[in-house]
């Protein structure tokens, strides 16, 4: 079980590292937004994974809330990058 946990953990950390590189080196704004979304949603997946491993299911509620906040933030940034204000 412990080798499996390590493999899954490293498999989930690799996209975060790659997306952080894209976040800092990305040529355009949308590339950076996508990279931050990948890193954020991968963090949510890690939260879910940890909740299932340690049997702490209240972390699932926090992961769902975080995913919703990430989605709303992505919509706000996309609307800003499109050139419209948040109220229109």
Residue, then its C-alpha position, 0 to 999 in steps of 0.5 A: x500500500x505504501x508504494x502505491x501511495x508514493x506513486x500516486x502522490x508523485x503522479x499528482x505532484x508532476x502536473x503541479x510542477x509543470x503548470x508552475x513552470x508554465x505559469x511563470x514562463x507562459x507567454x500570454x495571459x490565457x496560458x497563465x490562467x490555464x496553468x493556474x487552473x491545472x495547479x489548483x484543480x490538481x491540488x483539489x485532487x490531492x485533497x480528495x486523495x488525502x481525505x480518502x487515505x486518512x478517512x477524514x471526509x470533512x476534507x471532501x467538503x473543503x475540496x468541493x468548496x475550493x473547486x467551486x471558488x477556483x471555477x468562479x475565479x477562472x470565470x472572473x479572470x476570463x471575463x477580465x481578459x476578454x476586456x469586459x468588466x465584471x458587471x457586464 
